Amino acid sequence: MIKGITNAQRAEVLTQALPYIQKYYGKVVVIKYGGNAMINEDLKQQVMQDIVLLHLIGVKVVLVHGGGPEITEMLGKIGKESVFVDGLRVTDKETAEVVQMVLAGKINKSLVNLLQVKGGNAMGISGMDGRLIEAEVKDERLGFVGKITKVNVEPVTDLLEHNYIPVVSTVGCDMEGNVYNVNADTAAAFIAGALNAECLISMTDIAGILKDKDDPETLIPLIDLNDAKALFEDGTISGGMIPKVQCCIDAIHKGVKKVFIMDGRVPHSLLIETLTDEGAGTMVTKDKNDER
């Protein structure tokens, strides 16, 4: 129990959350899980707890994850150097097997187990299951790094209908049986669009879109597609934020109502973003006249 908080204050917090619970009840929320929230054990425990809470109040949560650091660690253990081109991991056949093992095996099942320990009802699948994520070679220089060609969301919708939290590892495949390493942000955007999700939440290691990338106090809480174009043009969105914001825009174009770029380093940021007025990052929407 939190000391210094009265019962009346606790009741007030719950009352204020009610309209947000009503807003998201029965709706699909896709969470792209990564960054420090996936590495820091305390944050991981809190994120899983938040997901289970959202699930229990009737939100249809879909968790999509990558796992770059653990892939790098495993490759190091077998004596294989990680090589990157334009920020993407060069993935030969052997590396693709490691990606499949780490993402679809170790990480995916550990997240499922943790969600169940927290009281959730979770089921892990990879992009290969039911051909959820079909892909082809993105760039010959990168080997088996996948460009998504098709998303078949029936495996996810089936799990949602049976009250599971689908936990999706971003490993794709093609009709010849090749395995592809697929970018988790891109996969989450495609899956959220195919599900016509209420929102996509992208957990990152930054506060959101900043006017000054070195000053968290310059957070831009809300932008629409026109704003995003202007921010690309003036250089406000640059470097590693470019692909992340582009994935947000792609998700909006695919039918997702809104996308949040959220600081996963903030404890319980998922609940702050979904169940309070405050918010915990930048919301991207088609039209910024939409209210947070």
Contacts in CASP RR format, 6 or more apart in sequence:
PFRMAT RR
TARGET T0000
AUTHOR 0000-0000-0000
METHOD contacts of the structure
MODEL  1
MIKGITNAQRAEVLTQALPYIQKYYGKVVVIKYGGNAMINEDLKQQVMQD
IVLLHLIGVKVVLVHGGGPEITEMLGKIGKESVFVDGLRVTDKETAEVVQ
MVLAGKINKSLVNLLQVKGGNAMGISGMDGRLIEAEVKDERLGFVGKITK
VNVEPVTDLLEHNYIPVVSTVGCDMEGNVYNVNADTAAAFIAGALNAECL
ISMTDIAGILKDKDDPETLIPLIDLNDAKALFEDGTISGGMIPKVQCCID
AIHKGVKKVFIMDGRVPHSLLIETLTDEGAGTMVTKDKNDER
16 276 0 8 1.000
16 277 0 8 1.000
17 275 0 8 1.000
17 276 0 8 1.000
20 274 0 8 1.000
20 275 0 8 1.000
20 276 0 8 1.000
21 57 0 8 1.000
21 275 0 8 1.000
24 54 0 8 1.000
24 57 0 8 1.000
24 58 0 8 1.000
24 59 0 8 1.000
24 198 0 8 1.000
24 274 0 8 1.000
25 57 0 8 1.000
25 58 0 8 1.000
25 59 0 8 1.000
26 58 0 8 1.000
26 59 0 8 1.000
26 60 0 8 1.000
27 59 0 8 1.000
27 60 0 8 1.000
27 197 0 8 1.000
27 198 0 8 1.000
28 60 0 8 1.000
28 62 0 8 1.000
28 160 0 8 1.000
28 192 0 8 1.000
28 195 0 8 1.000
28 196 0 8 1.000
28 197 0 8 1.000
28 198 0 8 1.000
29 54 0 8 1.000
29 59 0 8 1.000
29 60 0 8 1.000
29 61 0 8 1.000
29 62 0 8 1.000
29 197 0 8 1.000
29 198 0 8 1.000
29 199 0 8 1.000
29 200 0 8 1.000
29 201 0 8 1.000
29 274 0 8 1.000
30 62 0 8 1.000
30 64 0 8 1.000
30 188 0 8 1.000
30 191 0 8 1.000
30 192 0 8 1.000
30 195 0 8 1.000
30 197 0 8 1.000
30 199 0 8 1.000
30 200 0 8 1.000
30 201 0 8 1.000
30 256 0 8 1.000
31 51 0 8 1.000
31 61 0 8 1.000
31 62 0 8 1.000
31 63 0 8 1.000
31 64 0 8 1.000
31 188 0 8 1.000
31 200 0 8 1.000
31 201 0 8 1.000
31 203 0 8 1.000
31 270 0 8 1.000
32 64 0 8 1.000
32 65 0 8 1.000
32 184 0 8 1.000
32 185 0 8 1.000
32 188 0 8 1.000
32 200 0 8 1.000
32 201 0 8 1.000
32 202 0 8 1.000
32 203 0 8 1.000
33 47 0 8 1.000
33 63 0 8 1.000
33 64 0 8 1.000
33 65 0 8 1.000
33 66 0 8 1.000
33 111 0 8 1.000
33 203 0 8 1.000
34 65 0 8 1.000
34 66 0 8 1.000
34 67 0 8 1.000
34 184 0 8 1.000
34 203 0 8 1.000
34 204 0 8 1.000
35 203 0 8 1.000
35 204 0 8 1.000
35 205 0 8 1.000
35 264 0 8 1.000
36 43 0 8 1.000
36 205 0 8 1.000
36 264 0 8 1.000
36 265 0 8 1.000
37 43 0 8 1.000
37 44 0 8 1.000
37 47 0 8 1.000
37 203 0 8 1.000
37 264 0 8 1.000
37 265 0 8 1.000
37 269 0 8 1.000
38 44 0 8 1.000
38 65 0 8 1.000
38 66 0 8 1.000
38 67 0 8 1.000
38 203 0 8 1.000
39 69 0 8 1.000
40 265 0 8 1.000
42 267 0 8 1.000
43 264 0 8 1.000
43 265 0 8 1.000
43 267 0 8 1.000
44 114 0 8 1.000
45 114 0 8 1.000
46 267 0 8 1.000
46 268 0 8 1.000
47 203 0 8 1.000
47 264 0 8 1.000
47 270 0 8 1.000
48 111 0 8 1.000
48 114 0 8 1.000
48 115 0 8 1.000
48 118 0 8 1.000
49 118 0 8 1.000
50 268 0 8 1.000
50 270 0 8 1.000
50 271 0 8 1.000
51 61 0 8 1.000
51 63 0 8 1.000
51 115 0 8 1.000
51 118 0 8 1.000
51 165 0 8 1.000
51 270 0 8 1.000
52 115 0 8 1.000
52 118 0 8 1.000
52 119 0 8 1.000
52 120 0 8 1.000
52 165 0 8 1.000
53 271 0 8 1.000
54 61 0 8 1.000
54 270 0 8 1.000
54 271 0 8 1.000
54 274 0 8 1.000
55 61 0 8 1.000
55 120 0 8 1.000
55 121 0 8 1.000
55 165 0 8 1.000
56 120 0 8 1.000
59 274 0 8 1.000
60 160 0 8 1.000
61 165 0 8 1.000
62 156 0 8 1.000
62 160 0 8 1.000
62 165 0 8 1.000
62 166 0 8 1.000
62 168 0 8 1.000
62 191 0 8 1.000
62 192 0 8 1.000
62 195 0 8 1.000
62 197 0 8 1.000
63 111 0 8 1.000
63 115 0 8 1.000
63 165 0 8 1.000
63 166 0 8 1.000
63 167 0 8 1.000
63 168 0 8 1.000
64 168 0 8 1.000
64 170 0 8 1.000
64 184 0 8 1.000
64 187 0 8 1.000
64 188 0 8 1.000
64 191 0 8 1.000
65 103 0 8 1.000
65 107 0 8 1.000
65 108 0 8 1.000
65 111 0 8 1.000
65 167 0 8 1.000
65 168 0 8 1.000
65 169 0 8 1.000
65 170 0 8 1.000
65 184 0 8 1.000
66 103 0 8 1.000
66 107 0 8 1.000
66 169 0 8 1.000
66 170 0 8 1.000
66 184 0 8 1.000
67 102 0 8 1.000
67 103 0 8 1.000
67 107 0 8 1.000
67 184 0 8 1.000
68 89 0 8 1.000
70 102 0 8 1.000
70 106 0 8 1.000
70 107 0 8 1.000
71 82 0 8 1.000
71 89 0 8 1.000
71 98 0 8 1.000
71 99 0 8 1.000
71 102 0 8 1.000
71 103 0 8 1.000
72 82 0 8 1.000
74 98 0 8 1.000
74 101 0 8 1.000
74 102 0 8 1.000
75 81 0 8 1.000
75 82 0 8 1.000
75 95 0 8 1.000
75 98 0 8 1.000
76 82 0 8 1.000
78 98 0 8 1.000
80 94 0 8 1.000
80 95 0 8 1.000
80 98 0 8 1.000
82 89 0 8 1.000
83 89 0 8 1.000
83 90 0 8 1.000
84 90 0 8 1.000
85 139 0 8 1.000
85 141 0 8 1.000
85 142 0 8 1.000
88 138 0 8 1.000
88 139 0 8 1.000
88 142 0 8 1.000
88 145 0 8 1.000
88 183 0 8 1.000
89 95 0 8 1.000
89 142 0 8 1.000
89 145 0 8 1.000
89 181 0 8 1.000
90 141 0 8 1.000
90 142 0 8 1.000
90 143 0 8 1.000
90 145 0 8 1.000
91 99 0 8 1.000
91 142 0 8 1.000
91 143 0 8 1.000
91 144 0 8 1.000
91 145 0 8 1.000
91 180 0 8 1.000
91 181 0 8 1.000
92 143 0 8 1.000
92 144 0 8 1.000
93 144 0 8 1.000
95 144 0 8 1.000
95 181 0 8 1.000
96 144 0 8 1.000
96 178 0 8 1.000
96 179 0 8 1.000
96 180 0 8 1.000
96 181 0 8 1.000
97 179 0 8 1.000
99 171 0 8 1.000
99 179 0 8 1.000
99 181 0 8 1.000
100 126 0 8 1.000
100 128 0 8 1.000
100 171 0 8 1.000
100 179 0 8 1.000
103 126 0 8 1.000
103 169 0 8 1.000
103 170 0 8 1.000
103 171 0 8 1.000
104 126 0 8 1.000
104 127 0 8 1.000
104 128 0 8 1.000
104 169 0 8 1.000
104 171 0 8 1.000
105 169 0 8 1.000
107 169 0 8 1.000
108 124 0 8 1.000
108 125 0 8 1.000
108 126 0 8 1.000
108 167 0 8 1.000
108 169 0 8 1.000
109 124 0 8 1.000
111 122 0 8 1.000
111 124 0 8 1.000
111 167 0 8 1.000
112 122 0 8 1.000
112 123 0 8 1.000
112 124 0 8 1.000
112 167 0 8 1.000
115 122 0 8 1.000
115 165 0 8 1.000
115 167 0 8 1.000
116 122 0 8 1.000
120 165 0 8 1.000
121 163 0 8 1.000
121 164 0 8 1.000
121 165 0 8 1.000
122 164 0 8 1.000
122 165 0 8 1.000
122 166 0 8 1.000
122 167 0 8 1.000
123 159 0 8 1.000
123 164 0 8 1.000
123 165 0 8 1.000
123 166 0 8 1.000
123 167 0 8 1.000
124 166 0 8 1.000
124 167 0 8 1.000
124 168 0 8 1.000
124 169 0 8 1.000
125 132 0 8 1.000
125 155 0 8 1.000
125 156 0 8 1.000
125 159 0 8 1.000
125 166 0 8 1.000
125 167 0 8 1.000
125 168 0 8 1.000
125 169 0 8 1.000
126 132 0 8 1.000
126 168 0 8 1.000
126 169 0 8 1.000
126 171 0 8 1.000
126 172 0 8 1.000
127 133 0 8 1.000
127 168 0 8 1.000
127 169 0 8 1.000
127 170 0 8 1.000
127 171 0 8 1.000
127 172 0 8 1.000
127 173 0 8 1.000
127 182 0 8 1.000
127 187 0 8 1.000
128 171 0 8 1.000
128 172 0 8 1.000
128 173 0 8 1.000
128 179 0 8 1.000
129 155 0 8 1.000
130 152 0 8 1.000
130 154 0 8 1.000
130 155 0 8 1.000
131 150 0 8 1.000
131 152 0 8 1.000
131 173 0 8 1.000
132 151 0 8 1.000
132 152 0 8 1.000
132 153 0 8 1.000
132 155 0 8 1.000
132 156 0 8 1.000
132 168 0 8 1.000
132 172 0 8 1.000
132 191 0 8 1.000
133 148 0 8 1.000
133 151 0 8 1.000
133 170 0 8 1.000
133 171 0 8 1.000
133 172 0 8 1.000
133 173 0 8 1.000
133 182 0 8 1.000
133 187 0 8 1.000
133 190 0 8 1.000
133 191 0 8 1.000
134 148 0 8 1.000
134 149 0 8 1.000
134 150 0 8 1.000
134 151 0 8 1.000
134 152 0 8 1.000
134 172 0 8 1.000
134 173 0 8 1.000
134 174 0 8 1.000
134 175 0 8 1.000
135 146 0 8 1.000
135 147 0 8 1.000
135 148 0 8 1.000
135 149 0 8 1.000
135 172 0 8 1.000
135 173 0 8 1.000
135 174 0 8 1.000
135 180 0 8 1.000
135 182 0 8 1.000
136 146 0 8 1.000
136 147 0 8 1.000
136 149 0 8 1.000
136 174 0 8 1.000
136 180 0 8 1.000
137 143 0 8 1.000
137 144 0 8 1.000
137 145 0 8 1.000
137 146 0 8 1.000
137 147 0 8 1.000
137 180 0 8 1.000
138 145 0 8 1.000
138 146 0 8 1.000
138 147 0 8 1.000
139 145 0 8 1.000
144 178 0 8 1.000
144 179 0 8 1.000
144 180 0 8 1.000
144 181 0 8 1.000
145 180 0 8 1.000
145 181 0 8 1.000
145 182 0 8 1.000
145 183 0 8 1.000
146 172 0 8 1.000
146 180 0 8 1.000
146 181 0 8 1.000
146 182 0 8 1.000
146 183 0 8 1.000
148 182 0 8 1.000
148 186 0 8 1.000
148 187 0 8 1.000
148 190 0 8 1.000
149 174 0 8 1.000
151 190 0 8 1.000
151 191 0 8 1.000
151 194 0 8 1.000
153 191 0 8 1.000
153 194 0 8 1.000
153 195 0 8 1.000
155 166 0 8 1.000
156 166 0 8 1.000
156 168 0 8 1.000
156 191 0 8 1.000
156 195 0 8 1.000
157 195 0 8 1.000
159 165 0 8 1.000
159 166 0 8 1.000
160 166 0 8 1.000
168 187 0 8 1.000
168 191 0 8 1.000
170 181 0 8 1.000
170 182 0 8 1.000
170 183 0 8 1.000
170 184 0 8 1.000
170 187 0 8 1.000
170 188 0 8 1.000
171 179 0 8 1.000
171 180 0 8 1.000
171 181 0 8 1.000
171 182 0 8 1.000
172 179 0 8 1.000
172 180 0 8 1.000
172 182 0 8 1.000
173 179 0 8 1.000
173 180 0 8 1.000
174 180 0 8 1.000
183 243 0 8 1.000
185 202 0 8 1.000
185 243 0 8 1.000
185 244 0 8 1.000
185 247 0 8 1.000
186 247 0 8 1.000
186 250 0 8 1.000
188 200 0 8 1.000
188 202 0 8 1.000
188 247 0 8 1.000
188 251 0 8 1.000
189 200 0 8 1.000
189 247 0 8 1.000
189 248 0 8 1.000
189 250 0 8 1.000
189 251 0 8 1.000
189 254 0 8 1.000
189 256 0 8 1.000
190 250 0 8 1.000
190 254 0 8 1.000
192 199 0 8 1.000
192 200 0 8 1.000
192 251 0 8 1.000
192 254 0 8 1.000
192 256 0 8 1.000
192 259 0 8 1.000
193 200 0 8 1.000
193 251 0 8 1.000
193 254 0 8 1.000
193 255 0 8 1.000
193 256 0 8 1.000
194 254 0 8 1.000
196 255 0 8 1.000
196 256 0 8 1.000
197 256 0 8 1.000
197 257 0 8 1.000
198 256 0 8 1.000
198 257 0 8 1.000
198 258 0 8 1.000
199 256 0 8 1.000
199 257 0 8 1.000
199 258 0 8 1.000
199 259 0 8 1.000
199 260 0 8 1.000
200 248 0 8 1.000
200 251 0 8 1.000
200 256 0 8 1.000
200 258 0 8 1.000
200 259 0 8 1.000
200 260 0 8 1.000
201 259 0 8 1.000
201 260 0 8 1.000
201 262 0 8 1.000
201 270 0 8 1.000
201 273 0 8 1.000
201 274 0 8 1.000
202 244 0 8 1.000
202 247 0 8 1.000
202 248 0 8 1.000
202 259 0 8 1.000
202 260 0 8 1.000
202 261 0 8 1.000
202 262 0 8 1.000
203 262 0 8 1.000
203 263 0 8 1.000
203 264 0 8 1.000
203 269 0 8 1.000
203 270 0 8 1.000
204 244 0 8 1.000
204 261 0 8 1.000
204 262 0 8 1.000
204 263 0 8 1.000
204 264 0 8 1.000
205 263 0 8 1.000
205 264 0 8 1.000
205 265 0 8 1.000
206 216 0 8 1.000
206 241 0 8 1.000
206 261 0 8 1.000
206 263 0 8 1.000
207 216 0 8 1.000
207 219 0 8 1.000
207 263 0 8 1.000
207 281 0 8 1.000
208 219 0 8 1.000
208 220 0 8 1.000
208 261 0 8 1.000
208 262 0 8 1.000
208 263 0 8 1.000
208 281 0 8 1.000
208 282 0 8 1.000
209 219 0 8 1.000
209 220 0 8 1.000
209 223 0 8 1.000
209 231 0 8 1.000
209 236 0 8 1.000
209 237 0 8 1.000
209 241 0 8 1.000
209 245 0 8 1.000
209 261 0 8 1.000
209 282 0 8 1.000
210 216 0 8 1.000
210 218 0 8 1.000
210 219 0 8 1.000
210 220 0 8 1.000
210 236 0 8 1.000
211 218 0 8 1.000
211 220 0 8 1.000
211 236 0 8 1.000
212 218 0 8 1.000
213 238 0 8 1.000
213 241 0 8 1.000
219 281 0 8 1.000
219 282 0 8 1.000
220 227 0 8 1.000
220 231 0 8 1.000
220 282 0 8 1.000
221 279 0 8 1.000
221 281 0 8 1.000
221 282 0 8 1.000
221 283 0 8 1.000
221 292 0 8 1.000
222 282 0 8 1.000
222 283 0 8 1.000
222 285 0 8 1.000
222 288 0 8 1.000
222 292 0 8 1.000
223 231 0 8 1.000
223 282 0 8 1.000
223 283 0 8 1.000
223 284 0 8 1.000
223 285 0 8 1.000
223 288 0 8 1.000
224 284 0 8 1.000
224 285 0 8 1.000
224 286 0 8 1.000
224 287 0 8 1.000
224 288 0 8 1.000
224 290 0 8 1.000
225 249 0 8 1.000
225 252 0 8 1.000
225 284 0 8 1.000
225 286 0 8 1.000
225 287 0 8 1.000
227 288 0 8 1.000
228 237 0 8 1.000
228 245 0 8 1.000
228 248 0 8 1.000
228 249 0 8 1.000
228 284 0 8 1.000
231 237 0 8 1.000
231 245 0 8 1.000
232 242 0 8 1.000
232 245 0 8 1.000
237 245 0 8 1.000
244 261 0 8 1.000
245 261 0 8 1.000
245 284 0 8 1.000
248 259 0 8 1.000
248 261 0 8 1.000
248 284 0 8 1.000
249 284 0 8 1.000
251 259 0 8 1.000
252 258 0 8 1.000
252 259 0 8 1.000
252 284 0 8 1.000
252 285 0 8 1.000
252 286 0 8 1.000
257 285 0 8 1.000
257 286 0 8 1.000
257 290 0 8 1.000
258 283 0 8 1.000
258 284 0 8 1.000
258 285 0 8 1.000
258 290 0 8 1.000
259 283 0 8 1.000
259 284 0 8 1.000
259 285 0 8 1.000
260 273 0 8 1.000
260 280 0 8 1.000
260 281 0 8 1.000
260 282 0 8 1.000
260 283 0 8 1.000
260 284 0 8 1.000
261 281 0 8 1.000
261 282 0 8 1.000
261 284 0 8 1.000
262 269 0 8 1.000
262 270 0 8 1.000
262 273 0 8 1.000
262 280 0 8 1.000
262 281 0 8 1.000
263 269 0 8 1.000
263 280 0 8 1.000
263 281 0 8 1.000
264 280 0 8 1.000
266 272 0 8 1.000
266 280 0 8 1.000
269 280 0 8 1.000
272 278 0 8 1.000
272 279 0 8 1.000
272 280 0 8 1.000
273 279 0 8 1.000
273 280 0 8 1.000
273 281 0 8 1.000
277 292 0 8 1.000
279 292 0 8 1.000
283 292 0 8 1.000
END
